[in-house]
């Protein structure tokens, strides 16, 4: 299999670059932070494989983030903006409980004084 062609983010304005830097400093959402780092590094000329290596992610993750930003701009940085498929596991509401194996379920009607 041959080497994939390099992909870079589109040319960004000074204001967009500053906005990306601000996001990397203030983002509370780790997904948005990682996506902003991918885009910012690409604007600085870093190829997708190098970005992926630095973030310990796949090359496809970096490439998908770059393509998404090129197509949708800053909307692609949001949690459901890039990489998340509408029918993917992250978009479905959780069903049932997410308790660990062997855990004892706790009833909300249990009058035990556990919190006292």
N, C-alpha and C positions, 0 to 999 in steps of 0.2 A: 504494500500500500504506500503510495507516494505521500509526500509532505503536503499538508493542507495549505492553501494560500493564506497569507497573513490578513488579518482583519483589524481595522482600527476604527475608533469612533469618529464621527463626522467632526468637522471644524467647529469648535465652540467659541462663543464670544467671551470677552473678558468678564462680563457679568455672570455668564453661565459657569465659567471656571471658578469664580469667587463663590458662587452658590454651591458648587460641588465641594469646594474646600470647607465651607461652613457646615455642610451636611456631614462631612467626615469628622468634624470636631464636635458636633452637637447631637448627632443622631442617637436616639434612645433605642431604636429598632435595629437589631444586629443585621437583619437581612438588608435593610436599606443602607446601612453602613458599608457592608461588603460590596453591594452593587455600586455604590458611589465610588468606592476605592477602585473597582474594576474600571469604571469609566474614566476616572481621573488619571489613573496610570496609563490608560490607552491614549488619552489626550497628550500625555508626556512622551509618547512614542514607544512605550513598552509593548512588545508583542503579547498576544493572548497566552502562549505557553509559559512565558516568564511570569505573567500576572497570576496564572493558575498555580504555578509552583510556589510563589510567595504566599498565596492565600491557602495553600494546601487544598485546592479544589481541582476539579477536572478542567481540561482545556475547553470542553463543551460549555461548562458553566461560564467561563470568561467570554467565550464567543457569543453565547446566547445573550448575556448581559449587554455586550457591545451592540449586537444587532437590535436588541429591544430598545436601547437608548437611541440608536439611529432612527428607528421607526416611530417611537412614541415620546421621545424626550424624557423629561423628569418624571412623567407618570410611570415610566418603566422601573423606577427605583422603589416604588411602593410595594408593599407586601404581595399584592396580587397583580402587580404590573408586569413582571417579567418572569418567565420560567414556570409560573404556576398555571396549570391548565384548569379550565373551568370545571372539568370533571375529574380532576386529580384529587388525591387524598387530602390535600390541604384545604380544598374548597368545600368539602363535605362536612356537614355538622357531625359532631361526635355522637355516637349512639352507645348506650350501655355505660358501664363504668370502666375506668381505666386503672383498676387496682392491680397491684402486683400479685403474682401467684402466691397462694398461701395466706394472703391477708384476710383478716376477718372483717366482713362488711359491718359498717356502723349505721344503725338506724337513726333517723332524725327524731324518732319518738322515744329513743332510749333515754330514760331519766337518770342515767348514771352521772355522778358528780365528777366526770373526767376533767372538765374545764375549771373546777373549783380549786 
